[in-house]
Amino acid sequence: MTPSMTRYDVSRHELGELLADEPTYRVDQVWKGLYDERTPLDDISTLPKALRARLVDQLPNALAPITESVSEDSETVKWLWELNGGARIETVLMHYDERSTVCVSTQAGCAMACGFCATGQGGFDRNLTTGEIVEQVVRASRRALERSEPRRVSNIVFMGMGEPLANYDRTLEAAYRINTDLGISARHLTISTVGIIPGIRRLANESLPVNLAVSLHAANDELRNELAPINKRYPLADLYDACDVYLRAKNRRLSFEWAMIDGVNDRDSDALELAAAARRLRAHINLIPLNRTPGWPTTGSTPARVVAFRDLLRSLGANVTVRANRGNDIDAACGQLRANQSETSNPGETRIELTRRSPEATD
């Protein structure tokens, strides 16, 4: 076993090697405590105190809490964690009437440099390990069970900091473990990508039938090159073909994520292009009103424009919803909390000004 492994990095086989001097049933007790019961190691009551102390020392937590923010209605909780080496990531727990969802990070920072994203403009630190991803789910699940009306987390979205398919192997290993060991259905796992085509094609060959979400944000190459520079490498025609391959292989839901940016991608012409792409791939469209990000120049569309854009998409035969704007009061947009906590961050030095388009433009 690698000496630097944290408690959710270790596999069951590796745990068995670590506990080779203990009765074999200890492996089951530890594994059940960590995964089935989401219990901290030092609280697993079936283990002797001495063994607990030893395991806490040998298998440390990956996540050290820096800041926890709770929304006014207590339905959204966001954590800023520090990892070994000093990198910081964010995790968000969101409660809805019908489900509780955890949004996890897969990288510390992001190298995709999307022009409207605080994380993308903050730079890339490193990939997360499998254990660092899984532990986010465990810690958030534990918190959900502590509510006055306990809730079990039922949905996981890989939509936090980073590009999941740029950390493919660890992200997929985490997804498998969340499914098999934490018991969350693959149908309730969603992996998001800004459009890493080789990753989408690899995902189509996996046995785990997760949902795929594509952060689209523009449905013509000229605008998408500006909003998501990875489009210059993987243009829309190729991206749509890869999505079609995934759909044929998995028959799972595909969604297009669309951050509503005032005067940039919220025109009628944008709706026409988006609806055409969504109809072709039977994709569900999630319109995302942008959270305020102090110090960043990008302005979200007005509520009235979001509604008008949604209604136009529906009239064009598209399946569309507007994502509930959660956590504005706790900096819940990806990257905001880390940026606000960083003593050295200076958003003014890394601003990207997006070009506003004429409402009449057809691109």
C-alpha positions as CSV (number, residue, x, y, z in Angstrom):
1,M,0.0,0.0,0.0
2,T,1.3,3.5,-0.9
3,P,2.3,5.2,2.4
4,S,0.5,8.5,1.4
5,M,-2.9,6.9,0.9
6,T,-5.8,8.4,2.7
7,R,-8.6,6.3,4.2
8,Y,-10.9,6.4,1.1
9,D,-8.0,5.8,-1.3
10,V,-7.3,2.3,0.1
11,S,-9.0,-0.6,-1.6
12,R,-10.5,-3.5,0.2
13,H,-7.6,-5.7,-0.8
14,E,-5.1,-3.1,0.5
15,L,-7.1,-2.8,3.7
16,G,-6.7,-6.6,4.1
17,E,-3.0,-6.3,3.7
18,L,-2.9,-3.5,6.3
19,L,-4.9,-5.6,8.7
20,A,-3.0,-8.9,8.0
21,D,-2.2,-9.2,11.7
22,E,-5.9,-8.9,12.7
23,P,-8.8,-11.4,12.5
24,T,-10.2,-11.4,8.9
25,Y,-13.5,-10.1,10.1
26,R,-11.9,-6.8,11.0
27,V,-11.7,-5.9,7.3
28,D,-15.5,-6.3,7.0
29,Q,-16.0,-4.2,10.2
30,V,-13.8,-1.4,8.9
31,W,-15.3,-1.4,5.4
32,K,-18.9,-1.4,6.7
33,G,-18.1,1.4,9.1
34,L,-16.5,3.6,6.4
35,Y,-18.9,2.9,3.6
36,D,-22.2,1.5,4.7
37,E,-22.4,3.6,7.9
38,R,-20.3,6.6,6.8
39,T,-18.7,6.5,10.2
40,P,-15.4,8.3,11.1
41,L,-12.7,5.7,11.8
42,D,-12.4,6.7,15.5
43,D,-16.1,6.2,16.0
44,I,-16.4,2.6,14.6
45,S,-17.6,1.0,17.9
46,T,-17.1,-2.6,16.7
47,L,-13.3,-2.0,16.7
48,P,-11.0,-2.1,19.7
49,K,-9.8,1.4,20.8
50,A,-6.2,0.5,20.0
51,L,-7.0,-0.6,16.5
52,R,-9.0,2.5,15.9
53,A,-6.1,4.7,17.0
54,R,-3.7,2.8,14.8
55,L,-6.0,3.1,11.7
56,V,-6.6,6.8,12.3
57,D,-2.8,7.3,12.2
58,Q,-2.2,5.0,9.2
59,L,-5.2,6.1,7.1
60,P,-5.7,9.9,7.6
61,N,-8.6,11.9,6.3
62,A,-7.9,13.6,2.9
63,L,-10.0,16.7,3.6
64,A,-9.2,19.3,6.2
65,P,-12.1,21.8,6.6
66,I,-11.2,25.5,6.0
67,T,-14.7,27.1,5.7
68,E,-18.2,25.8,5.9
69,S,-21.1,28.0,4.6
70,V,-24.8,27.3,5.1
71,S,-27.5,29.1,3.2
72,E,-30.2,31.1,5.0
73,D,-32.8,28.3,4.5
74,S,-30.2,25.6,5.5
75,E,-30.9,23.7,2.3
76,T,-27.4,24.3,0.8
77,V,-24.1,23.6,2.5
78,K,-20.7,24.4,0.9
79,W,-17.3,23.4,2.2
80,L,-13.9,24.6,1.3
81,W,-11.4,21.8,2.0
82,E,-7.6,21.8,2.1
83,L,-5.8,18.8,0.6
84,N,-2.4,17.4,1.4
85,G,0.1,19.8,-0.2
86,G,-2.1,22.8,0.4
87,A,-4.5,22.8,-2.7
88,R,-8.1,23.7,-1.9
89,I,-11.4,22.3,-3.3
90,E,-15.1,22.8,-2.8
91,T,-18.0,20.5,-2.2
92,V,-21.7,21.4,-2.2
93,L,-24.6,19.6,-0.5
94,M,-28.0,20.6,-1.8
95,H,-31.4,19.4,-0.4
96,Y,-34.5,19.4,-2.6
97,D,-38.0,18.2,-1.9
98,E,-37.4,14.9,-3.6
99,R,-33.7,14.3,-3.3
100,S,-30.4,15.3,-1.7
101,T,-27.5,15.9,-4.1
102,V,-23.7,16.3,-3.6
103,C,-21.7,18.2,-6.1
104,V,-18.1,17.0,-6.0
105,S,-14.8,18.3,-7.3
106,T,-12.4,16.1,-9.3
107,Q,-9.5,18.6,-9.6
108,A,-8.1,21.3,-7.6
109,G,-8.6,24.2,-10.0
110,C,-9.2,23.7,-13.7
111,A,-7.1,24.0,-16.9
112,M,-10.1,24.5,-19.2
113,A,-10.0,28.3,-18.9
114,C,-13.7,28.9,-19.6
115,G,-14.2,32.6,-19.7
116,F,-17.2,32.9,-17.3
117,C,-15.9,30.5,-14.7
118,A,-14.2,31.5,-11.5
119,T,-12.5,28.1,-11.1
120,G,-11.2,28.2,-14.7
121,Q,-9.7,31.6,-14.3
122,G,-8.1,30.6,-11.0
123,G,-5.7,28.1,-12.7
124,F,-5.0,24.4,-12.2
125,D,-3.3,22.9,-9.2
126,R,-3.6,19.1,-9.5
127,N,-5.8,16.1,-10.0
128,L,-7.7,14.6,-7.1
129,T,-7.1,11.1,-6.0
130,T,-10.0,8.6,-5.9
131,G,-10.1,8.8,-2.1
132,E,-10.3,12.6,-2.2
133,I,-13.3,12.4,-4.5
134,V,-15.1,9.7,-2.5
135,E,-14.5,11.4,0.8
136,Q,-16.4,14.4,-0.3
137,V,-19.5,12.2,-0.8
138,V,-19.0,10.5,2.6
139,R,-18.5,13.8,4.5
140,A,-21.5,15.4,2.9
141,S,-23.6,12.3,3.4
142,R,-22.7,12.3,7.1
143,R,-23.9,15.9,7.3
144,A,-27.2,15.1,5.6
145,L,-27.9,12.5,8.2
146,E,-27.3,15.0,11.0
147,R,-30.3,17.1,10.0
148,S,-33.3,17.4,12.3
149,E,-35.0,15.4,9.6
150,P,-32.2,13.1,8.4
151,R,-31.8,12.7,4.7
152,R,-29.8,10.2,2.7
153,V,-27.9,11.5,-0.2
154,S,-29.3,10.0,-3.4
155,N,-27.6,11.9,-6.3
156,I,-24.0,12.7,-7.1
157,V,-23.0,15.2,-9.7
158,F,-19.4,15.5,-10.8
159,M,-19.8,19.2,-11.6
160,G,-17.6,20.8,-9.0
161,M,-14.1,22.2,-9.5
162,G,-12.2,20.7,-12.4
163,E,-12.9,18.8,-15.6
164,P,-13.8,15.2,-14.6
165,L,-12.7,13.6,-17.9
166,A,-9.3,15.3,-17.7
167,N,-8.9,13.2,-14.5
168,Y,-10.5,10.2,-16.1
169,D,-9.1,7.1,-14.3
170,R,-9.5,8.5,-10.8
171,T,-12.9,10.0,-11.5
172,L,-14.2,6.7,-12.9
173,E,-12.7,4.7,-10.0
174,A,-14.5,7.0,-7.6
175,A,-17.8,6.6,-9.5
176,Y,-17.5,2.8,-9.3
177,R,-16.8,3.0,-5.6
178,I,-19.7,5.4,-5.0
179,N,-21.9,3.0,-6.8
180,T,-20.7,-0.3,-5.4
181,D,-19.5,0.6,-1.9
182,L,-21.7,3.6,-1.0
183,G,-24.7,2.1,-2.7
184,I,-25.7,5.0,-4.9
185,S,-27.4,3.9,-8.1
186,A,-25.5,4.6,-11.4
187,R,-28.7,6.2,-12.7
188,H,-28.2,8.8,-10.0
189,L,-24.6,9.6,-11.0
190,T,-23.9,12.4,-13.5
191,I,-20.5,13.1,-14.9
192,S,-20.1,16.5,-16.5
193,T,-17.6,17.5,-19.2
194,V,-16.9,20.7,-21.2
195,G,-16.4,18.4,-24.2
196,I,-13.4,16.1,-23.8
197,I,-14.2,13.8,-26.7
198,P,-11.8,11.0,-26.0
199,G,-13.1,10.8,-22.5
200,I,-16.7,10.6,-23.7
201,R,-15.8,7.8,-26.0
202,R,-14.0,5.9,-23.2
203,L,-17.0,6.5,-21.0
204,A,-19.2,4.8,-23.6
205,N,-17.3,1.6,-23.1
206,E,-17.5,1.5,-19.3
207,S,-19.9,-0.9,-17.6
208,L,-21.2,1.9,-15.4
209,P,-24.2,3.6,-17.1
210,V,-23.9,7.1,-15.6
211,N,-25.7,10.2,-17.0
212,L,-23.6,12.5,-19.2
213,A,-23.8,16.3,-18.9
214,V,-22.1,18.5,-21.5
215,S,-21.3,22.0,-20.5
216,L,-22.2,23.5,-23.8
217,H,-22.9,27.2,-23.3
218,A,-22.8,27.9,-27.0
219,A,-24.1,26.0,-30.0
220,N,-21.9,27.6,-32.7
221,D,-18.2,27.2,-32.9
222,E,-17.3,30.9,-33.0
223,L,-18.9,31.7,-29.7
224,R,-18.0,28.5,-28.1
225,N,-14.3,29.0,-29.0
226,E,-14.6,32.1,-26.8
227,L,-16.6,30.7,-23.9
228,A,-14.9,27.3,-23.8
229,P,-11.5,27.3,-25.5
230,I,-11.3,23.5,-25.6
231,N,-13.8,23.8,-28.5
232,K,-10.9,24.8,-30.7
233,R,-9.6,21.3,-30.2
234,Y,-12.9,19.4,-30.1
235,P,-15.4,21.4,-32.2
236,L,-19.1,21.0,-32.0
237,A,-19.7,18.6,-34.9
238,D,-17.2,16.1,-33.4
239,L,-18.6,16.7,-29.9
240,Y,-22.2,15.9,-31.1
241,D,-20.9,12.7,-32.8
242,A,-19.3,11.6,-29.5
243,C,-22.5,12.3,-27.6
244,D,-24.4,10.2,-30.1
245,V,-22.0,7.3,-29.6
246,Y,-22.5,7.6,-25.8
247,L,-26.3,7.6,-26.2
248,R,-26.3,4.5,-28.5
249,A,-24.1,2.7,-26.0
250,K,-25.8,3.6,-22.8
251,N,-29.3,4.8,-23.6
252,R,-28.9,7.2,-20.7
253,R,-29.9,10.8,-20.3
254,L,-27.8,13.4,-22.0
255,S,-28.1,17.0,-20.7
256,F,-26.7,20.2,-22.1
257,E,-25.7,22.7,-19.4
258,W,-26.1,26.4,-20.5
259,A,-24.9,29.2,-18.2
260,M,-27.1,32.2,-19.1
261,I,-24.8,35.2,-19.8
262,D,-26.3,38.6,-20.5
263,G,-26.0,39.7,-24.1
264,V,-23.6,36.8,-25.0
265,N,-25.5,33.6,-25.3
266,D,-29.1,34.5,-24.4
267,R,-30.3,35.8,-27.8
268,D,-33.1,34.3,-29.9
269,S,-30.5,33.1,-32.4
270,D,-28.7,31.2,-29.6
271,A,-32.0,29.5,-28.7
272,L,-32.6,28.4,-32.3
273,E,-29.1,26.8,-32.4
274,L,-29.4,25.1,-29.0
275,A,-32.9,23.7,-29.7
276,A,-31.7,22.2,-33.0
277,A,-28.8,20.4,-31.2
278,A,-30.9,19.2,-28.4
279,R,-33.6,17.8,-30.7
280,R,-31.0,15.9,-32.7
281,L,-29.6,14.2,-29.5
282,R,-32.8,14.1,-27.4
283,A,-30.8,16.1,-24.9
284,H,-32.4,17.8,-21.9
285,I,-31.3,21.4,-21.5
286,N,-30.5,22.9,-18.1
287,L,-30.4,26.6,-18.1
288,I,-28.2,28.0,-15.3
289,P,-28.7,31.5,-14.0
290,L,-25.2,32.7,-13.1
291,N,-24.5,33.3,-9.4
292,R,-22.9,36.6,-8.6
293,T,-19.1,36.4,-8.4
294,P,-17.7,39.6,-6.9
295,G,-14.7,40.9,-8.9
296,W,-15.6,39.0,-12.1
297,P,-17.0,40.9,-15.1
298,T,-19.4,38.3,-16.4
299,T,-23.1,39.3,-15.9
300,G,-25.9,36.7,-15.8
301,S,-29.0,37.1,-17.8
302,T,-31.9,38.8,-16.1
303,P,-34.6,36.6,-14.7
304,A,-37.1,37.8,-17.3
305,R,-34.6,36.9,-20.1
306,V,-34.0,33.5,-18.6
307,V,-37.8,32.8,-18.7
308,A,-38.2,34.1,-22.2
309,F,-35.2,32.0,-23.4
310,R,-36.8,28.9,-21.8
311,D,-40.1,29.6,-23.3
312,L,-38.6,30.0,-26.8
313,L,-36.7,26.7,-26.4
314,R,-39.9,24.9,-25.4
315,S,-41.8,26.4,-28.4
316,L,-39.0,25.0,-30.6
317,G,-39.6,21.5,-29.2
318,A,-36.8,21.3,-26.7
319,N,-37.0,19.7,-23.3
320,V,-35.7,22.4,-20.9
321,T,-35.7,23.4,-17.2
322,V,-34.2,26.3,-15.3
323,R,-31.9,25.1,-12.6
324,A,-32.8,26.5,-9.2
325,N,-30.3,29.2,-8.2
326,R,-28.9,27.8,-5.0
327,G,-26.5,29.3,-2.5
328,N,-26.1,32.9,-3.8
329,D,-25.8,34.0,-0.2
330,I,-22.9,31.5,0.5
331,D,-20.8,31.9,-2.7
332,A,-22.0,28.6,-4.0
333,A,-20.9,29.1,-7.6
334,C,-17.9,26.9,-8.4
335,G,-14.7,28.5,-7.4
336,Q,-16.2,31.5,-5.5
337,L,-15.5,30.3,-2.0
338,R,-11.9,29.4,-2.8
339,A,-11.3,32.7,-4.5
340,N,-12.8,34.7,-1.6
341,Q,-10.7,32.8,0.9
342,S,-7.4,33.2,-1.0
343,E,-5.3,36.0,0.4
344,T,-3.3,36.2,-2.9
345,S,-6.2,36.0,-5.3
346,N,-6.7,39.1,-7.5
347,P,-9.5,38.5,-10.0
348,G,-8.7,41.8,-11.7
349,E,-5.5,40.4,-13.0
350,T,-7.1,37.5,-14.8
351,R,-10.4,38.9,-16.1
352,I,-11.7,37.7,-19.5
353,E,-14.1,40.1,-21.0
354,L,-16.8,38.3,-23.0
355,T,-18.0,40.0,-26.2
356,R,-21.6,41.0,-26.1
357,R,-23.5,40.1,-29.2
358,S,-26.2,42.1,-30.9
359,P,-29.7,40.6,-30.2
360,E,-30.3,40.6,-34.0
361,A,-27.1,38.7,-34.8
362,T,-27.4,35.3,-36.3
363,D,-23.8,34.2,-36.2
